[in-house]
């Protein structure tokens, strides 16, 4: 499994490149909360590994290999976020949690999660079970709040 930090850089560069044409050091630093000298060091490492093209003062763009990793990461993220939303997690929280989980999921686990998400979406019986599960969770929240209010 790739190092989490490298994956975070690849994702950040991908997003900034899509938005601005390239990912400048200052933009990466701002988005990741890391000091620019650390960014420069990592960008040089990513370039040595063939994942980006980097020019001082111009920023970075992903190579074909970097784009492949970015696509894989985005797919992981989407599957995990979709699963969390199916379970009734608020979409905003699902996105945040997916960002963390995606770096720790094996390809075999991801494949199974992907199969499950697709199955749930296409099977009416499972859709009903998920609806009932979410309703039960909601009922528990309401009951827990009511109990706290009476104490």
Buried (B, 14 or more C-beta within 10 A) or exposed (E): EEEEEBBBBBBBBBBBBEEEEBBBBEBBBBBBEBEEEEBBEBBBBBBEEEBBBBEEEEBBBBBEEBBEBBEBBBEBBBBBBBBBBBEBBEEEEBBBBBBEBBBEBEEEEBEEBBEBBEEBEEEEEBEEEBEEEBEEEEEEEEEEEEEEEEE
